[in-house]
Amino acid sequence: MEVVKSMRGLAMDIISTLPQDITTRILSRMPIRDALRTSILSRKWRYCWRRVSTISFEDKMFEGLNYSKEIMKHKVANAIFHVLLLHTSPLLKFSLSIDVDMESELDQIIIYLSRSDTLQELSLENNSAKHYKLPCSFFSLRELWYLRVTNFHLGTSLTSNGFSKLTCLTLTNVEISSHALKYLLTNCPLLGELYLLGDEPKMIGENSVTSVELYECLPSIQKLGFSEYYLKYFGAGGMPHKLPNSSFQVKYLILSLCLRDRDALSSALYLIKNSPNLTTLSIKTITRPTSTDPLDLEDYSDLKLDHLHNLWMHGIRNLDMDLKFLKLVLAKAPVLKKAFMELDYNLPLLSDLQVLAELTRVPFPCASSSAQLFIERPNTSPSSYLPFFLPDMFTQHPNICTFEPWFFSCFYQNKSSE
């Protein structure tokens, strides 16, 4: 018994004697709700959470609370203000996800954050029905290098000097005019990553910015992501055969579109064609009816993907354009190393096999003799596949598709490609 008590005391001593920076790091990696609860561990731990460098408030923190919307609003706001007012150390990262109507309280939070000269990462997600307009103080966060904004209103005219240190920007369903977006991007000279996401029509007013003007605002861009809405929006004004600015140095391109949509695919290929240093291409395919004839990919026989190493395609179905696009890329990428194909989750087994049969149909030109093709279906039960079918099929085409040993195991278990 004495030994047990001694061991318990030793364990308590180890916790209580941890260096302050270690406890702060531990708490910074915990949800703020759990970090606050450590105050009851001991006197030493009572105010440790006040020194964390990361604070994150998410909707799920308040799950299970059966209050009216008005009471929930005050509960959420009071919790946020309580933490911010008691916090004492420099705040480096702050994220907020809300689903209650608290516009005035949100303004106060932004004003509080704008007084900090240490905040480097900010994530704001609005899940309520209303798109709040971010206050002017939002643009005073000059030390930011990472910014993610979802379902907010930025307006039609910006006059701030932007975010001079910003390197990563994600805007999802953000209400903003094309002129204001151009102004914002122009004043982010270090921007290396830009993602314009969401398929709701959120751009305000007429489009006064061409695709050429948009891309000229991105001299340092390395990673670029567009949903279909933004591809079509900025491609509507017409696109030249080649960007006049040869400094467009995108290496990672992430796109979401319906390949049967003529305008969306044309904009996507325009981007791909004008990214000579592209090393990674990720395409999320969308299936929906279209009113126009599909694009003729034979018109892009001059496409060059001389530096493409990795190709990702998500949501592939047994559709003509899906397979034509895949074959076009594989035929134009001489140094391709890996191509990851994720079949549509809703495809029945027969359609899966039809896709696989089409991928191996002769002729199937592949510019890279060492390319490996990985095919998987997410969240699929083991019985959904016929493991004996594939080896026989692909051994007939050793120069087209090669597989690592673990590939065939994906037919028995779910595997997520890294």
C-alpha positions in Angstrom: 0.0 0.0 0.0 2.8 2.4 0.9 4.5 1.6 -2.4 1.3 2.4 -4.3 0.9 5.7 -2.5 4.6 6.5 -3.2 4.2 5.8 -6.9 1.0 8.0 -7.1 2.9 10.8 -5.3 5.8 10.4 -7.8 3.4 10.6 -10.7 1.8 13.8 -9.3 5.2 15.3 -8.7 6.2 14.6 -12.3 3.1 16.5 -13.6 3.5 19.4 -11.2 7.2 19.8 -11.9 6.9 20.0 -15.7 8.6 23.1 -17.1 6.3 25.9 -17.8 6.9 25.9 -21.6 6.1 22.2 -21.7 2.7 22.6 -19.9 2.0 25.6 -22.2 2.7 23.5 -25.3 0.5 20.7 -24.0 -2.4 23.0 -23.4 -2.0 24.8 -26.7 -2.7 21.5 -28.5 -5.8 20.8 -26.5 -9.3 22.1 -27.2 -9.8 25.3 -25.1 -12.6 23.7 -23.2 -10.3 20.9 -22.0 -7.5 23.3 -21.4 -9.8 25.3 -19.1 -10.7 22.1 -17.2 -7.1 21.6 -16.2 -7.5 24.4 -13.7 -8.8 22.0 -11.2 -5.7 19.7 -11.2 -3.8 21.8 -8.8 -2.9 25.4 -7.8 0.0 25.4 -10.2 -2.2 24.4 -13.1 -5.0 26.8 -12.2 -4.0 29.6 -14.6 -1.6 27.7 -16.9 -4.2 27.9 -19.8 -3.8 31.6 -19.8 -0.4 31.3 -21.4 -1.4 29.2 -24.4 -0.5 30.5 -27.8 -3.4 28.9 -29.6 -7.2 29.4 -28.9 -9.8 27.6 -30.9 -13.6 27.9 -30.4 -15.7 25.4 -32.4 -19.4 24.7 -32.7 -19.0 21.2 -31.2 -17.8 22.7 -27.9 -21.4 23.7 -27.2 -23.1 20.5 -28.4 -25.7 19.0 -26.1 -26.7 22.3 -24.6 -30.5 22.7 -24.9 -30.9 26.5 -24.8 -32.9 28.9 -26.9 -31.0 30.7 -29.6 -30.8 33.9 -27.6 -29.5 32.2 -24.5 -27.0 30.1 -26.5 -25.8 33.4 -28.1 -25.0 34.8 -24.7 -23.4 31.6 -23.5 -21.1 31.4 -26.5 -20.2 35.1 -26.4 -19.5 35.1 -22.7 -17.3 32.0 -23.0 -15.2 33.7 -25.7 -14.9 37.0 -23.9 -14.0 35.3 -20.6 -11.1 33.4 -22.3 -9.8 36.4 -24.2 -9.9 38.8 -21.3 -8.1 36.4 -19.0 -5.5 35.4 -21.5 -2.1 36.9 -20.8 0.5 35.6 -23.2 1.0 36.5 -26.9 -1.7 34.9 -29.0 -0.3 33.4 -32.2 -3.3 31.4 -33.5 -7.0 32.0 -33.2 -9.9 30.1 -34.8 -13.6 30.6 -34.4 -16.5 28.6 -35.8 -20.0 29.9 -34.9 -23.6 29.0 -35.9 -25.5 31.6 -33.8 -26.4 35.2 -34.7 -23.8 37.3 -32.8 -22.8 40.1 -35.2 -22.1 42.8 -32.7 -20.2 40.4 -30.4 -18.1 39.2 -33.4 -17.1 42.8 -34.1 -15.8 43.2 -30.6 -13.8 40.0 -30.9 -12.2 41.2 -34.1 -11.5 44.6 -32.5 -9.8 42.8 -29.6 -7.7 40.6 -31.9 -6.7 43.7 -34.0 -4.9 45.2 -31.0 -2.6 42.2 -30.9 0.7 42.6 -32.9 1.5 38.8 -32.5 -1.5 37.0 -34.2 -0.2 35.0 -37.1 -3.0 32.6 -38.0 -6.7 33.4 -38.1 -9.6 31.2 -39.1 -13.2 32.5 -39.1 -16.1 30.3 -40.0 -19.7 31.5 -40.0 -22.3 28.7 -40.1 -25.3 30.9 -39.4 -27.7 31.9 -42.1 -26.5 35.5 -42.3 -23.2 36.7 -43.9 -21.7 39.2 -41.5 -19.6 42.0 -42.8 -16.2 42.0 -41.2 -15.4 45.3 -39.5 -12.6 47.6 -40.7 -10.4 46.5 -37.8 -10.2 43.1 -39.5 -7.7 44.6 -41.9 -5.5 45.9 -39.1 -4.2 42.3 -38.5 -1.0 43.1 -40.3 1.1 40.2 -38.8 -1.1 37.4 -40.3 0.6 34.9 -42.5 -2.3 32.4 -42.6 -6.0 33.5 -43.1 -9.1 31.4 -43.7 -12.5 33.1 -43.9 -15.8 31.2 -44.5 -19.3 32.7 -45.1 -18.5 36.3 -44.4 -19.0 39.6 -46.3 -15.9 41.6 -47.3 -17.6 44.2 -49.4 -17.2 45.9 -52.7 -14.5 48.4 -51.9 -11.3 47.9 -49.9 -9.0 50.8 -48.9 -6.6 49.1 -46.4 -3.0 48.3 -47.3 -3.8 44.6 -47.1 -1.8 41.9 -45.4 1.8 42.4 -46.3 3.0 39.2 -44.6 0.2 36.9 -45.7 1.4 33.7 -47.4 -1.8 31.6 -47.3 -5.4 32.8 -48.0 -8.5 30.7 -48.2 -11.9 32.3 -49.0 -15.0 30.1 -49.0 -18.4 31.4 -50.0 -17.2 35.0 -49.2 -19.2 37.9 -50.5 -16.7 40.2 -52.3 -16.5 42.1 -55.6 -14.0 41.2 -58.2 -12.4 44.7 -57.8 -12.1 44.3 -54.1 -10.6 40.8 -54.5 -8.0 42.1 -57.0 -7.1 44.9 -54.6 -6.8 42.5 -51.7 -4.5 40.1 -53.7 -2.4 43.0 -55.0 -1.6 44.0 -51.5 -0.5 40.5 -50.4 2.9 40.5 -52.1 4.1 37.3 -50.3 1.0 35.2 -51.0 2.1 31.7 -51.9 -1.2 29.8 -51.5 -4.6 31.0 -52.6 -7.9 29.0 -52.4 -11.2 30.4 -53.7 -13.8 27.8 -52.7 -17.5 27.3 -52.6 -20.1 26.9 -55.4 -22.6 29.5 -54.3 -22.7 32.7 -56.4 -21.1 35.1 -53.9 -19.2 37.5 -56.1 -20.8 40.9 -55.8 -21.6 43.0 -58.9 -20.3 42.7 -62.4 -17.0 41.0 -63.1 -14.5 43.8 -63.9 -11.4 41.6 -63.6 -10.2 39.3 -66.3 -8.5 36.1 -65.7 -5.2 37.6 -66.9 -5.5 40.5 -64.4 -6.3 38.1 -61.6 -3.2 35.9 -62.2 -1.0 38.9 -62.6 -1.8 39.7 -58.9 -0.1 36.4 -57.9 3.6 36.7 -58.7 4.7 34.5 -55.8 1.9 31.9 -55.9 2.9 28.3 -55.6 -0.4 26.6 -54.6 -3.7 27.6 -56.2 -7.2 26.1 -55.7 -10.5 27.0 -57.4 -14.0 25.6 -57.2 -16.0 25.4 -60.3 -17.8 28.6 -59.6 -14.6 30.7 -59.6 -13.2 28.9 -62.6 -16.2 29.9 -64.6 -16.5 33.4 -63.1 -13.0 34.5 -64.0 -13.0 32.7 -67.3 -16.3 34.3 -68.5 -14.5 37.3 -69.9 -12.4 35.2 -72.3 -8.9 33.9 -72.0 -5.9 34.4 -74.2 -4.0 31.4 -75.5 -1.1 32.2 -73.2 -0.6 34.3 -70.1 1.4 37.4 -71.0 3.2 37.2 -67.6 5.7 34.4 -67.7 6.3 34.6 -63.9 3.2 32.5 -63.1 5.0 29.8 -61.2 2.2 27.6 -59.8 3.4 24.1 -58.7 0.3 22.8 -57.0 -3.1 23.1 -58.6 -6.3 22.0 -56.9 -9.6 22.2 -58.9 -13.2 21.1 -58.4 -15.4 21.0 -61.5 -17.7 19.1 -63.8 -15.6 17.9 -66.7 -18.6 17.9 -68.9 -19.1 21.6 -68.3 -17.5 23.2 -71.4 -16.7 26.6 -69.7 -15.4 25.1 -66.5 -13.1 22.6 -68.2 -11.8 25.3 -70.6 -10.8 27.5 -67.7 -9.2 24.6 -65.9 -7.1 23.6 -69.0 -6.2 27.2 -69.5 -4.7 27.3 -66.0 -3.0 23.9 -66.4 -1.5 25.0 -69.8 -0.1 28.2 -68.3 1.5 26.5 -65.3 4.8 25.3 -66.8 6.2 24.3 -63.4 3.2 22.3 -62.3 4.3 19.3 -60.2 1.0 18.2 -58.6 -2.5 18.3 -60.1 -5.6 17.5 -58.0 -9.0 17.3 -59.7 -12.3 16.7 -57.9 -14.9 15.7 -60.5 -18.5 16.8 -60.1 -21.3 14.9 -61.7 -24.3 16.9 -62.9 -26.3 17.5 -66.1 -25.0 20.2 -68.4 -26.7 22.1 -71.2 -23.7 22.4 -73.5 -21.7 19.9 -75.6 -18.5 18.7 -73.9 -15.2 20.2 -74.8 -13.2 18.5 -77.5 -9.9 17.5 -75.8 -8.2 16.9 -79.1 -7.8 20.6 -79.4 -5.4 20.4 -76.5 -2.9 18.1 -78.2 -0.2 20.7 -77.6 -0.6 20.5 -73.8 2.7 20.1 -72.0 3.1 18.7 -68.5 6.9 18.3 -68.4 7.2 18.6 -64.6 4.1 16.9 -63.4 5.0 14.2 -60.8 1.6 13.6 -59.1 -1.9 13.4 -60.3 -5.0 13.1 -58.1 -8.5 12.6 -59.4 -11.4 12.2 -57.0 -14.9 11.0 -57.7 -14.2 9.3 -61.0 -17.3 7.7 -62.7 -17.6 5.6 -65.8 -18.1 8.8 -67.9 -16.6 9.6 -71.2 -15.1 12.9 -70.2 -13.6 11.6 -66.9 -11.6 9.0 -68.7 -10.7 11.3 -71.7 -9.3 13.9 -69.3 -7.3 11.3 -67.4 -5.9 9.8 -70.6 -4.9 13.3 -71.9 -3.0 14.1 -68.7 -1.2 10.7 -68.7 -0.2 11.1 -72.3 1.3 14.6 -71.7 3.3 13.9 -68.5 6.6 12.3 -69.3 8.0 12.4 -65.7 4.8 11.4 -63.9 5.5 9.2 -60.9 2.1 8.5 -59.3 -1.5 8.9 -60.3 -4.1 8.4 -57.6 -7.6 7.6 -58.8 -10.5 7.6 -56.3 -13.7 6.2 -57.7 -17.0 7.7 -56.9 -18.4 6.3 -53.7 -21.9 5.8 -55.2 -20.7 3.6 -58.1 -21.9 0.0 -58.0 -19.4 -2.8 -58.4 -20.2 -3.3 -62.1 -19.5 0.3 -62.9 -16.2 0.0 -61.0 -15.1 -2.8 -63.2 -16.2 -0.9 -66.3 -13.9 2.0 -65.3 -11.0 -0.3 -64.7 -11.6 -2.0 -68.0 -11.7 1.3 -69.8 -8.4 2.4 -68.2 -6.6 -0.6 -69.7 -8.2 -0.6 -73.1 -5.7 -0.4 -76.0 -4.5 2.1 -77.1 -3.8 3.9 -73.9 -0.7 6.1 -74.3 1.2 7.0 -71.2 4.2 9.3 -71.6 5.9 8.1 -68.4 7.2 4.5 -68.4 7.6 4.5 -64.6 4.2 5.9 -63.7 2.2 4.0 -61.0 -1.5 4.1 -61.0 -3.4 3.6 -57.7 -7.1 3.1 -57.7 -9.3 3.0 -54.6 -12.8 3.5 -53.5 -13.4 5.4 -50.2 -15.2 3.8 -47.2 -16.0 0.6 -49.1 -16.6 -2.8 -47.5 -14.1 -5.6 -48.5 -16.8 -7.5 -50.3 -17.3 -4.7 -52.9 -14.3 -5.8 -54.9 -13.1 -8.9 -56.8 -9.4 -9.1 -55.9 -8.6 -11.8 -58.4 -9.8 -9.7 -61.3 -7.2 -7.0 -61.4 -3.9 -8.8 -61.5 -4.9 -10.6 -64.7 -6.1 -7.4 -66.3 -3.1 -5.2 -65.6 -0.3 -7.7 -66.2 -1.2 -7.2 -69.9 -0.1 -3.6 -69.7 3.1 -3.5 -67.6 4.3 -0.3 -69.2 1.1 1.6 -68.6 0.3 0.9 -65.0 2.5 -0.6 -62.3 1.5 -1.3 -58.7 3.1 -1.5 -55.4 2.4 -4.7 -53.3 0.1 -2.9 -50.9 -2.2 -1.9 -53.8 -4.0 -5.2 -53.9 -4.6 -5.1 -50.2 -6.9 -2.1 -50.7 -9.5 -4.5 -52.0 -9.6 -6.1 -48.6 -9.4 -3.0 -46.4 -9.9 0.8 -46.6 -6.7 2.6 -47.3 -6.2 6.3 -47.5 -3.4 7.4 -49.9 -1.0 9.9 -48.4 
